[in-house]
Amino acid sequence: MTRVLTTTIGSFPKPEYVPVRDWFQKTYSPTFDAVNFDSRDLETRFSLATRAAVMAQIDAGIDLPTDGEMRREHYIFYHLRHLSGVDFDQLQVREIRTGAWEREVPTITDRVRPKERFLPFDYQIAQSYSSQPVKITVPGPMTIADTVADEHYGDPRSLNRALADALNVEIRALAAAGCRHIQVDEPVFARKTGEALAFGIEDLERCFAGVPPEVQRIVHLCCGYPRHVDQPNEDVFKADPNAYFELAEALDQAAVDAISLETAHRPVDLRLLELFERSTVILGLIAIAKTGVEPVEAIRTRLEEALSHIDRQRLVAAPDCGLGMLDLATVKSKLSNLTAAAKALD
């Protein structure tokens, strides 16, 4: 019988010795500058933290770990710092995620083009610590476009297309470096379904253009982070999970292999899975901003329900999103229960 595999989505808790703090922490600023640290010392810290993140996932039983995004102070801004045409000195305050957040963001002032390749190095460091494949994540063009101020392109379609072309260069370099699991994060799809259907999914495919068939093309959709861990009334900041039903058919027909969905924080009707006739679904079963640890039996029950709607070989168990908001002990407990639940199906 085919085993239900497990994966994680992106971020992992950062050790205190990593000076790059995450965007959801009070100490974060878009003006962070790593040159304040000796480059050799900084690289040692990043490598140690990456090793710790990869090993913690493997020790918990995860089949496809990520690098933990230890080098990223922000999953979008990290990539933007490696593109020309993006000005971090000219920050602007704008509403993002359809008004859920107000943030200082960098400004697009010129044509967006890739500079030096950087993710192949991140991948090779992470993969050196694992005999299992390691997944690398990339922010998607629609989500990036929602997190910048545009003073160059003047229309969302043009900006989105330019970002997709720039991302494609990095993704093809990742594939050439040996990475076989590449994930594009597009949480904004769930907030802007009209734009996603009009051009977002097309540009998602453009991100993967020229990538060899042995690479698994993954897209991650979530409904957005809450502001704080265990925050009451946090749903007000999140997208409508019913958006998945609007997007399912188009995503299933797109040139991607796997679609990652949030369903733990706010469970959705799992008949949704029947709309994915060919794609693998990575099902979120672990809440990433709640300290309560999901019991093994509860996760197993949810998986069994999912298997009444989708083939076993096309189901993967995962958290809803990245795990960086939680402490390491809680994350380990949650992941251990996730993998135990998946194995209990055998």
Secondary structure, 3 states (H helix, E strand, C coil): CCCCEEECCCECCCCCCCCCCCCCCCCCCCCCCHHHCCHHHHHHHHHHHHHHHHHHHHHCCCCECECECCCCCCCCHHHHCCEEEEEEEEEEEEEECCCCEEEEEEEEEEEEEECCCCHHHHHHHHHCCCCCCCEEEEECHHHHHCCCEECCCCCHHHHHHHHHHHHHHHHHHHHHCCCCEEEEECHHHHCCHHHHHHHHHHHHHHHCCCCCCCCEEEEEECCCCCCCCCCCCHHHHCCCCCHHHHHHHHHHHCCCCEEEECCCCCCCCHHHHHHCCCCEEEEEEECCCCCCCCCHHHHHHHHHHHCCCCCHHHEEEEECCCCCCCCHHHHHHHHHHHHHHHHCCC
